[in-house]
Amino acid sequence: MTKQTGLDRRNFMKGAGLTALAGAAGTVATVASSGASAQSSNDIPLLAGGRYDFDTPYNRVGTNCSRWDSPPRNYPGGEFKYGMGVASMDFECAPCITEALQDRIKHHNWGYLSTTEDLRNGILNWNAERHGVELAPEMITISDGVYPGMIAAMRSFIPKGNKVLIITPAYSGFYSMARGAHIETVDSEMLYVNGRYEVNWEDLEAKMTADVRALIVCNPQNPTGNVWTHDELLRMGRLALEHDIVVLSDEIHSDVVRRGHKYTPFAAVNDEAVVNNSVTFNAISKTFNLAAMKNAYYYSKSPTTLARVNQYHRAELSTLGVVANTAAYENGAEWFDQAKDYLDDNHTFIENYIKEHMPSVGYTRNEGTFMTFLDFSKTMAAIDAESQAVAHGKNTPEQYFQDWLVHQSGVYLNPGSSYGEGGSGHMRMNVASARSVVSDVMDALATAVNKV
Ligand SMILES: Cc1ncc(COP(=O)(O)O)c(C=O)c1O
Protein backbone atom coordinates (compact mmCIF):
# COMPACT_ATOMS: atom_id res chain seq x y z
CA MET A 1 0.00 0.00 0.00
CA THR A 2 2.88 2.30 0.74
CA LYS A 3 4.09 1.83 -2.81
CA GLN A 4 0.65 2.53 -4.19
CA THR A 5 0.30 5.86 -2.42
CA GLY A 6 3.91 6.91 -2.74
CA LEU A 7 3.91 7.65 0.98
CA ASP A 8 6.74 7.34 3.36
CA ARG A 9 5.01 5.54 6.19
CA ARG A 10 7.92 6.27 8.51
CA ASN A 11 7.23 9.98 8.11
CA PHE A 12 3.79 9.48 9.56
CA MET A 13 5.08 7.31 12.35
CA LYS A 14 7.77 9.80 13.21
CA GLY A 15 5.39 12.73 12.92
CA ALA A 16 2.76 11.05 14.99
CA GLY A 17 5.21 10.03 17.69
CA LEU A 18 4.65 6.35 17.07
CA THR A 19 7.18 3.63 17.28
CA ALA A 20 5.16 0.73 15.96
CA LEU A 21 2.09 0.44 13.85
CA ALA A 22 0.57 -2.64 12.40
CA GLY A 23 -0.80 -2.75 8.87
CA ALA A 24 -3.80 -0.99 7.43
CA ALA A 25 -6.30 0.65 9.75
CA GLY A 26 -8.84 -1.78 11.03
CA THR A 27 -6.15 -4.16 12.17
CA VAL A 28 -4.07 -1.59 13.99
CA ALA A 29 -3.90 -2.42 17.67
CA THR A 30 -4.13 0.95 19.35
CA VAL A 31 -3.66 0.30 23.01
CA ALA A 32 -3.24 3.64 24.66
CA SER A 33 -0.39 4.31 26.94
CA SER A 34 -2.98 6.41 28.79
CA GLY A 35 -4.37 3.17 30.19
CA ALA A 36 -6.99 2.05 27.69
CA SER A 37 -7.61 -1.62 28.16
CA ALA A 38 -6.29 -4.30 25.85
CA GLN A 39 -8.07 -4.91 22.58
CA SER A 40 -10.82 -7.41 22.35
CA SER A 41 -9.96 -10.36 20.15
CA ASN A 42 -11.48 -8.64 17.12
CA ASP A 43 -9.51 -5.45 17.76
CA ILE A 44 -12.41 -3.29 18.89
CA PRO A 45 -11.03 -1.01 21.59
CA LEU A 46 -12.74 -1.39 24.91
CA LEU A 47 -13.84 1.47 27.06
CA ALA A 48 -11.46 1.75 30.03
CA GLY A 49 -12.38 3.78 33.06
CA GLY A 50 -15.26 5.19 31.04
CA ARG A 51 -12.92 6.93 28.56
CA TYR A 52 -12.37 6.32 24.87
CA ASP A 53 -8.87 6.79 23.54
CA PHE A 54 -8.49 9.71 21.16
CA ASP A 55 -4.87 10.33 22.09
CA THR A 56 -3.28 7.38 20.35
CA PRO A 57 -2.88 8.28 16.65
CA TYR A 58 -4.85 5.93 14.48
CA ASN A 59 -2.95 5.27 11.28
CA ARG A 60 -5.17 5.68 8.21
CA VAL A 61 -2.33 5.79 5.70
CA GLY A 62 -2.70 3.28 2.90
CA THR A 63 -6.43 2.66 3.43
CA ASN A 64 -7.51 4.59 0.31
CA CYS A 65 -8.59 7.46 2.55
CA SER A 66 -8.91 10.80 0.92
CA ARG A 67 -7.44 12.81 3.79
CA TRP A 68 -4.09 11.00 3.95
CA ASP A 69 -3.85 9.07 0.67
CA SER A 70 -4.94 11.68 -1.92
CA PRO A 71 -2.48 14.59 -1.36
CA PRO A 72 0.72 12.55 -1.74
CA ARG A 73 -0.20 11.77 -5.35
CA ASN A 74 0.68 15.41 -6.06
CA TYR A 75 3.91 15.25 -4.07
CA PRO A 76 5.77 12.22 -5.37
CA GLY A 77 9.01 13.49 -3.78
CA GLY A 78 7.69 12.55 -0.34
CA GLU A 79 7.22 16.17 0.81
CA PHE A 80 3.73 15.48 2.16
CA LYS A 81 3.56 14.44 5.80
CA TYR A 82 0.30 15.59 7.38
CA GLY A 83 -3.18 15.46 5.83
CA MET A 84 -5.01 18.27 7.60
CA GLY A 85 -7.46 19.04 4.80
CA VAL A 86 -10.58 17.07 3.92
CA ALA A 87 -13.25 17.05 6.63
CA SER A 88 -13.01 13.56 8.07
CA MET A 89 -11.83 12.62 11.56
CA ASP A 90 -8.72 10.54 12.20
CA PHE A 91 -10.13 8.75 15.24
CA GLU A 92 -10.92 5.06 15.36
CA CYS A 93 -14.71 5.00 15.12
CA ALA A 94 -17.15 4.33 17.94
CA PRO A 95 -16.85 0.63 18.91
CA CYS A 96 -20.63 0.14 18.60
CA ILE A 97 -20.30 0.82 14.85
CA THR A 98 -17.58 -1.76 14.26
CA GLU A 99 -19.44 -4.28 16.39
CA ALA A 100 -22.65 -3.84 14.41
CA LEU A 101 -20.79 -4.15 11.10
CA GLN A 102 -18.92 -7.26 12.25
CA ASP A 103 -22.18 -8.81 13.31
CA ARG A 104 -23.80 -8.10 9.94
CA ILE A 105 -20.93 -9.43 7.82
CA LYS A 106 -21.33 -12.83 9.43
CA HIS A 107 -24.25 -13.17 7.06
CA HIS A 108 -23.00 -13.42 3.49
CA ASN A 109 -25.78 -12.06 1.35
CA TRP A 110 -26.02 -8.46 0.16
CA GLY A 111 -29.29 -8.13 -1.69
CA TYR A 112 -31.71 -5.20 -1.47
CA LEU A 113 -32.73 -3.89 1.94
CA SER A 114 -36.22 -4.46 3.26
CA THR A 115 -36.78 -1.48 5.57
CA THR A 116 -35.08 1.61 6.98
CA GLU A 117 -37.44 1.92 9.92
CA ASP A 118 -34.76 1.51 12.62
CA LEU A 119 -32.63 4.10 10.89
CA ARG A 120 -35.55 6.51 10.69
CA ASN A 121 -36.30 5.98 14.37
CA GLY A 122 -32.65 6.67 15.14
CA ILE A 123 -32.86 9.97 13.25
CA LEU A 124 -36.09 10.95 15.06
CA ASN A 125 -34.73 10.11 18.51
CA TRP A 126 -31.38 11.79 17.91
CA ASN A 127 -33.05 15.02 16.83
CA ALA A 128 -35.54 14.97 19.69
CA GLU A 129 -33.10 14.02 22.45
CA ARG A 130 -30.08 16.06 21.45
CA HIS A 131 -31.60 19.04 19.69
CA GLY A 132 -35.20 19.25 20.88
CA VAL A 133 -36.59 18.93 17.34
CA GLU A 134 -39.77 16.89 17.16
CA LEU A 135 -40.03 15.40 13.69
CA ALA A 136 -42.65 13.03 12.37
CA PRO A 137 -41.48 10.08 10.21
CA GLU A 138 -43.29 11.42 7.13
CA MET A 139 -41.35 14.72 7.30
CA ILE A 140 -38.06 12.93 6.62
CA THR A 141 -36.54 11.65 3.41
CA ILE A 142 -33.53 9.40 3.85
CA SER A 143 -30.75 10.12 1.44
CA ASP A 144 -27.31 8.80 0.57
CA GLY A 145 -25.59 12.12 1.28
CA VAL A 146 -26.24 15.81 1.75
CA TYR A 147 -25.05 16.32 -1.81
CA PRO A 148 -27.83 14.39 -3.61
CA GLY A 149 -30.52 15.97 -1.41
CA MET A 150 -29.24 19.48 -1.98
CA ILE A 151 -28.89 18.93 -5.72
CA ALA A 152 -32.49 17.66 -5.84
CA ALA A 153 -33.64 20.76 -3.96
CA MET A 154 -31.70 23.06 -6.27
CA ARG A 155 -33.22 21.36 -9.31
CA SER A 156 -36.63 21.66 -7.83
CA PHE A 157 -36.60 25.31 -6.72
CA ILE A 158 -34.11 26.96 -9.06
CA PRO A 159 -34.79 26.99 -12.81
CA LYS A 160 -31.69 26.65 -15.01
CA GLY A 161 -29.86 29.95 -15.31
CA ASN A 162 -31.23 31.18 -11.99
CA LYS A 163 -29.20 31.40 -8.81
CA VAL A 164 -28.57 30.20 -5.30
CA LEU A 165 -27.29 32.68 -2.74
CA ILE A 166 -24.42 31.63 -0.47
CA ILE A 167 -23.15 33.40 2.66
CA THR A 168 -19.36 33.15 2.33
CA PRO A 169 -16.75 31.94 3.09
CA ALA A 170 -18.70 28.70 2.76
CA TYR A 171 -18.21 25.00 2.03
CA SER A 172 -16.73 24.54 -1.44
CA GLY A 173 -19.16 21.69 -2.17
CA PHE A 174 -22.01 24.19 -2.54
CA TYR A 175 -20.42 25.34 -5.80
CA SER A 176 -20.13 21.76 -7.07
CA MET A 177 -23.75 21.08 -6.12
CA ALA A 178 -24.84 24.19 -8.06
CA ARG A 179 -22.86 22.98 -11.08
CA GLY A 180 -24.57 19.60 -10.72
CA ALA A 181 -27.95 21.35 -10.78
CA HIS A 182 -26.97 23.64 -13.72
CA ILE A 183 -27.56 26.80 -11.76
CA GLU A 184 -25.48 29.87 -10.91
CA THR A 185 -24.22 31.00 -7.50
CA VAL A 186 -24.04 34.44 -5.86
CA ASP A 187 -21.80 35.08 -2.85
CA SER A 188 -22.61 37.40 0.01
CA GLU A 189 -19.33 37.86 1.82
CA MET A 190 -19.43 38.11 5.58
CA LEU A 191 -17.91 40.97 7.53
CA TYR A 192 -15.19 40.33 10.07
CA VAL A 193 -16.27 42.18 13.21
CA ASN A 194 -14.38 41.95 16.52
CA GLY A 195 -12.95 38.54 15.74
CA ARG A 196 -16.19 36.97 14.51
CA TYR A 197 -17.60 36.51 11.03
CA GLU A 198 -20.94 38.32 10.78
CA VAL A 199 -23.56 38.32 8.04
CA ASN A 200 -23.46 41.52 5.99
CA TRP A 201 -27.23 42.03 6.15
CA GLU A 202 -27.32 44.92 3.74
CA ASP A 203 -25.33 42.99 1.17
CA LEU A 204 -27.36 39.82 1.72
CA GLU A 205 -30.63 41.61 1.03
CA ALA A 206 -29.19 43.48 -1.96
CA LYS A 207 -28.20 40.11 -3.46
CA MET A 208 -31.76 38.77 -3.14
CA THR A 209 -32.67 39.68 -6.69
CA ALA A 210 -35.54 38.16 -8.68
CA ASP A 211 -33.31 35.48 -10.24
CA VAL A 212 -32.15 34.22 -6.82
CA ARG A 213 -34.46 31.35 -5.87
CA ALA A 214 -32.73 29.79 -2.84
CA LEU A 215 -30.49 30.76 0.07
CA ILE A 216 -28.05 28.24 1.53
CA VAL A 217 -27.69 28.46 5.29
CA CYS A 218 -24.73 26.48 6.63
CA ASN A 219 -25.13 25.92 10.36
CA PRO A 220 -22.56 25.53 11.82
CA GLN A 221 -20.77 27.31 9.01
CA ASN A 222 -17.93 25.45 7.36
CA PRO A 223 -15.17 26.80 7.24
CA THR A 224 -15.59 29.85 9.52
CA GLY A 225 -17.09 27.87 12.42
CA ASN A 226 -20.09 30.13 13.10
CA VAL A 227 -22.88 28.54 15.09
CA TRP A 228 -25.76 30.79 14.09
CA THR A 229 -27.97 32.14 16.86
CA HIS A 230 -31.74 31.89 16.82
CA ASP A 231 -32.06 35.58 15.92
CA GLU A 232 -29.55 35.38 13.10
CA LEU A 233 -31.41 32.41 11.61
CA LEU A 234 -34.75 34.14 11.99
CA ARG A 235 -33.42 37.23 10.25
CA MET A 236 -32.02 35.18 7.36
CA GLY A 237 -35.31 33.29 7.11
CA ARG A 238 -37.51 36.39 7.17
CA LEU A 239 -35.42 38.10 4.51
CA ALA A 240 -35.64 34.99 2.33
CA LEU A 241 -39.40 34.73 2.80
CA GLU A 242 -39.93 38.40 1.94
CA HIS A 243 -38.03 37.88 -1.31
CA ASP A 244 -39.76 34.60 -2.15
CA ILE A 245 -36.56 32.62 -1.74
CA VAL A 246 -36.53 29.13 -0.23
CA VAL A 247 -34.01 28.32 2.52
CA LEU A 248 -31.80 25.22 2.14
CA SER A 249 -30.26 24.70 5.56
CA ASP A 250 -27.21 22.43 5.62
CA GLU A 251 -26.77 21.29 9.22
CA ILE A 252 -24.33 18.43 8.70
CA HIS A 253 -21.99 19.86 11.37
CA SER A 254 -24.83 20.39 13.86
CA ASP A 255 -23.51 18.03 16.50
CA VAL A 256 -20.03 19.47 16.54
CA VAL A 257 -20.62 22.56 18.64
CA ARG A 258 -18.17 23.91 21.19
CA ARG A 259 -18.81 24.50 24.88
CA GLY A 260 -20.72 27.72 25.45
CA HIS A 261 -22.53 27.59 22.09
CA LYS A 262 -25.86 26.14 21.17
CA TYR A 263 -26.98 24.82 17.82
CA THR A 264 -30.42 26.02 16.79
CA PRO A 265 -32.04 23.94 14.05
CA PHE A 266 -33.49 26.17 11.35
CA ALA A 267 -36.75 24.23 11.73
CA ALA A 268 -36.93 25.39 15.36
CA VAL A 269 -36.98 29.14 14.69
CA ASN A 270 -39.87 30.97 16.14
CA ASP A 271 -41.86 31.70 12.97
CA GLU A 272 -43.94 29.00 11.31
CA ALA A 273 -43.97 30.64 7.89
CA VAL A 274 -40.18 30.90 7.92
CA VAL A 275 -39.85 27.24 8.97
CA ASN A 276 -42.29 26.08 6.29
CA ASN A 277 -40.21 27.91 3.72
CA SER A 278 -37.18 25.73 4.44
CA VAL A 279 -35.65 22.33 3.89
CA THR A 280 -33.01 21.03 6.30
CA PHE A 281 -30.21 18.65 5.28
CA ASN A 282 -28.45 16.65 7.94
CA ALA A 283 -26.48 13.49 8.68
CA ILE A 284 -24.31 12.00 11.40
CA SER A 285 -21.48 11.51 8.94
CA LYS A 286 -19.44 14.32 10.55
CA THR A 287 -20.50 13.31 14.07
CA PHE A 288 -19.28 9.72 13.74
CA ASN A 289 -16.97 10.00 10.74
CA LEU A 290 -19.23 7.92 8.51
CA ALA A 291 -18.82 9.99 5.34
CA ALA A 292 -18.19 7.06 3.01
CA MET A 293 -21.05 5.06 4.53
CA LYS A 294 -23.31 7.32 2.44
CA ASN A 295 -26.19 8.11 4.70
CA ALA A 296 -27.99 11.40 5.29
CA TYR A 297 -31.52 12.79 5.36
CA TYR A 298 -33.49 15.91 4.72
CA TYR A 299 -36.75 17.16 6.14
CA SER A 300 -39.26 19.93 5.89
CA LYS A 301 -42.18 20.78 8.10
CA SER A 302 -44.09 21.74 4.96
CA PRO A 303 -45.33 18.62 3.10
CA THR A 304 -45.51 20.50 -0.21
CA THR A 305 -41.95 21.81 0.11
CA LEU A 306 -40.71 18.31 0.92
CA ALA A 307 -42.66 16.78 -1.96
CA ARG A 308 -41.06 19.23 -4.37
CA VAL A 309 -37.58 18.05 -3.40
CA ASN A 310 -38.59 14.39 -3.40
CA GLN A 311 -39.65 14.47 -7.04
CA TYR A 312 -35.98 14.96 -8.05
CA HIS A 313 -34.46 12.59 -5.52
CA ARG A 314 -33.83 8.89 -5.26
CA ALA A 315 -31.68 7.43 -2.50
CA GLU A 316 -29.44 4.43 -3.11
CA LEU A 317 -28.66 3.13 0.36
CA SER A 318 -26.10 0.49 1.16
CA THR A 319 -26.67 -2.23 3.74
CA LEU A 320 -23.47 -1.50 5.63
CA GLY A 321 -24.23 2.22 5.64
CA VAL A 322 -27.62 1.60 7.20
CA VAL A 323 -26.14 -0.80 9.78
CA ALA A 324 -23.34 1.62 10.73
CA ASN A 325 -25.56 4.68 10.99
CA THR A 326 -28.31 2.89 12.92
CA ALA A 327 -25.75 1.61 15.44
CA ALA A 328 -24.30 5.10 15.87
CA TYR A 329 -27.72 6.68 16.44
CA GLU A 330 -28.68 4.00 18.92
CA ASN A 331 -25.47 3.49 20.88
CA GLY A 332 -22.87 6.08 19.90
CA ALA A 333 -23.82 9.10 22.01
CA GLU A 334 -21.25 8.57 24.77
CA TRP A 335 -18.41 8.11 22.28
CA PHE A 336 -19.38 11.29 20.47
CA ASP A 337 -19.72 13.36 23.63
CA GLN A 338 -16.15 12.47 24.49
CA ALA A 339 -14.95 13.10 20.93
CA LYS A 340 -16.64 16.51 20.99
CA ASP A 341 -14.81 17.54 24.16
CA TYR A 342 -11.55 16.34 22.67
CA LEU A 343 -12.13 18.40 19.51
CA ASP A 344 -13.01 21.44 21.61
CA ASP A 345 -9.72 21.06 23.47
CA ASN A 346 -7.85 20.71 20.17
CA HIS A 347 -9.32 24.06 19.10
CA THR A 348 -8.14 25.65 22.35
CA PHE A 349 -4.71 24.06 21.95
CA ILE A 350 -4.40 25.57 18.44
CA GLU A 351 -5.64 28.99 19.58
CA ASN A 352 -3.06 29.12 22.39
CA TYR A 353 -0.31 27.77 20.17
CA ILE A 354 -0.88 30.42 17.52
CA LYS A 355 -0.95 33.24 20.05
CA GLU A 356 2.28 32.05 21.59
CA HIS A 357 4.32 30.74 18.67
CA MET A 358 2.85 32.05 15.40
CA PRO A 359 1.62 35.58 16.07
CA SER A 360 1.69 36.49 12.37
CA VAL A 361 -1.13 34.01 11.68
CA GLY A 362 -4.66 35.32 12.22
CA TYR A 363 -6.92 33.11 14.32
CA THR A 364 -10.72 33.16 14.52
CA ARG A 365 -12.23 31.34 17.47
CA ASN A 366 -14.49 28.57 16.22
CA GLU A 367 -17.94 28.10 17.69
CA GLY A 368 -18.47 24.79 15.94
CA THR A 369 -17.17 22.26 13.37
CA PHE A 370 -13.81 20.52 13.55
CA MET A 371 -12.28 22.80 10.97
CA THR A 372 -10.46 26.06 11.61
CA PHE A 373 -9.91 28.90 9.16
CA LEU A 374 -6.47 30.42 9.57
CA ASP A 375 -5.37 33.75 8.15
CA PHE A 376 -1.94 33.37 6.56
CA SER A 377 -2.14 36.61 4.58
CA LYS A 378 1.01 38.05 6.19
CA THR A 379 3.11 35.01 5.26
CA MET A 380 1.56 34.97 1.80
CA ALA A 381 2.46 38.64 1.30
CA ALA A 382 6.01 38.02 2.54
CA ILE A 383 6.59 35.28 -0.05
CA ASP A 384 4.64 37.19 -2.72
CA ALA A 385 2.22 34.32 -3.23
CA GLU A 386 0.31 36.37 -5.80
CA SER A 387 3.17 36.65 -8.30
CA GLN A 388 4.37 33.14 -7.46
CA ALA A 389 0.91 31.76 -8.28
CA VAL A 390 1.10 33.29 -11.74
CA ALA A 391 4.67 32.06 -12.25
CA HIS A 392 3.69 28.51 -11.21
CA GLY A 393 0.45 28.38 -13.17
CA LYS A 394 -1.79 28.25 -10.09
CA ASN A 395 -5.30 29.65 -10.26
CA THR A 396 -5.07 31.45 -6.94
CA PRO A 397 -2.37 32.61 -4.49
CA GLU A 398 -3.87 30.24 -1.90
CA GLN A 399 -3.30 27.28 -4.22
CA TYR A 400 0.32 28.28 -4.56
CA PHE A 401 0.53 28.68 -0.78
CA GLN A 402 -0.89 25.19 -0.29
CA ASP A 403 2.08 23.81 -2.25
CA TRP A 404 4.50 26.11 -0.47
CA LEU A 405 3.32 24.86 2.91
CA VAL A 406 3.67 21.22 1.91
CA HIS A 407 7.21 21.85 0.69
CA GLN A 408 8.19 23.91 3.74
CA SER A 409 6.38 22.01 6.49
CA GLY A 410 4.88 18.81 5.10
CA VAL A 411 1.42 20.06 6.15
CA TYR A 412 -1.41 19.91 3.63
CA LEU A 413 -4.23 22.43 4.18
CA ASN A 414 -7.17 23.48 2.00
CA PRO A 415 -6.84 26.81 0.14
CA GLY A 416 -9.24 29.52 1.35
CA SER A 417 -10.00 30.50 -2.23
CA SER A 418 -12.15 27.34 -2.54
CA TYR A 419 -14.70 28.81 -0.13
CA GLY A 420 -15.96 31.74 -2.16
CA GLU A 421 -15.58 35.45 -1.50
CA GLY A 422 -13.73 36.23 1.70
CA GLY A 423 -11.51 33.17 1.53
CA SER A 424 -8.41 34.87 0.21
CA GLY A 425 -5.34 34.79 2.45
CA HIS A 426 -6.83 31.90 4.44
CA MET A 427 -6.29 28.16 4.69
CA ARG A 428 -8.68 25.63 6.22
CA MET A 429 -7.26 23.16 8.71
CA ASN A 430 -8.89 20.01 10.07
CA VAL A 431 -8.36 19.67 13.83
CA ALA A 432 -9.82 16.16 14.24
CA SER A 433 -6.63 14.26 15.02
CA ALA A 434 -4.80 13.00 18.07
CA ARG A 435 -3.38 15.93 20.05
CA SER A 436 0.20 14.77 19.42
CA VAL A 437 -0.42 14.95 15.65
CA VAL A 438 -1.97 18.41 15.97
CA SER A 439 0.98 19.50 18.07
CA ASP A 440 3.52 18.20 15.52
CA VAL A 441 1.57 19.92 12.75
CA MET A 442 1.62 23.24 14.60
CA ASP A 443 5.37 22.93 15.20
CA ALA A 444 5.92 22.23 11.50
CA LEU A 445 3.75 25.18 10.46
CA ALA A 446 5.44 27.53 12.93
CA THR A 447 8.90 26.56 11.70
CA ALA A 448 7.87 27.31 8.12
CA VAL A 449 5.96 30.52 8.79
CA ASN A 450 8.36 32.04 11.30
CA LYS A 451 11.41 31.80 9.06
CA VAL A 452 9.84 33.97 6.36
C1 LIG B 1 -21.26 21.81 5.00
C2 LIG B 1 -21.12 20.48 4.33
N1 LIG B 1 -22.16 19.99 3.61
C3 LIG B 1 -22.07 18.80 2.99
C4 LIG B 1 -20.94 18.02 3.05
C5 LIG B 1 -20.88 16.72 2.30
O1 LIG B 1 -21.95 15.93 2.69
P1 LIG B 1 -22.17 14.46 2.09
O2 LIG B 1 -20.86 13.74 2.19
O3 LIG B 1 -23.23 13.87 2.98
O4 LIG B 1 -22.67 14.61 0.71
C6 LIG B 1 -19.83 18.50 3.78
C7 LIG B 1 -18.57 17.73 3.85
O5 LIG B 1 -17.55 18.16 4.28
C8 LIG B 1 -19.93 19.74 4.45
O6 LIG B 1 -18.93 20.24 5.17
The ligand as an SDF file (V2000), in Angstrom:
LIG
                    3D

 16 16  0  0  0  0  0  0  0  0999 V2000
  -21.2580   21.8090    5.0050 C   0  0  0  0  0  0  0  0  0  0  0  0
  -21.1240   20.4780    4.3320 C   0  0  0  0  0  0  0  0  0  0  0  0
  -22.1550   19.9900    3.6110 N   0  0  0  0  0  0  0  0  0  0  0  0
  -22.0700   18.8030    2.9850 C   0  0  0  0  0  0  0  0  0  0  0  0
  -20.9380   18.0240    3.0470 C   0  0  0  0  0  0  0  0  0  0  0  0
  -20.8820   16.7150    2.3040 C   0  0  0  0  0  0  0  0  0  0  0  0
  -21.9450   15.9290    2.6950 O   0  0  0  0  0  0  0  0  0  0  0  0
  -22.1710   14.4560    2.0930 P   0  0  0  0  0  0  0  0  0  0  0  0
  -20.8610   13.7440    2.1860 O   0  0  0  0  0  0  0  0  0  0  0  0
  -23.2320   13.8680    2.9820 O   0  0  0  0  0  0  0  0  0  0  0  0
  -22.6670   14.6120    0.7090 O   0  0  0  0  0  0  0  0  0  0  0  0
  -19.8300   18.4980    3.7840 C   0  0  0  0  0  0  0  0  0  0  0  0
  -18.5750   17.7260    3.8460 C   0  0  0  0  0  0  0  0  0  0  0  0
  -17.5520   18.1620    4.2770 O   0  0  0  0  0  0  0  0  0  0  0  0
  -19.9310   19.7440    4.4490 C   0  0  0  0  0  0  0  0  0  0  0  0
  -18.9300   20.2430    5.1750 O   0  0  0  0  0  0  0  0  0  0  0  0
  1  2  1  0
  2  3  1  0
  2 15  2  0
  3  4  2  0
  4  5  1  0
  5  6  1  0
  5 12  2  0
  6  7  1  0
  7  8  1  0
  8  9  2  0
  8 10  1  0
  8 11  1  0
 12 13  1  0
 12 15  1  0
 13 14  2  0
 15 16  1  0
M  END
$$$$
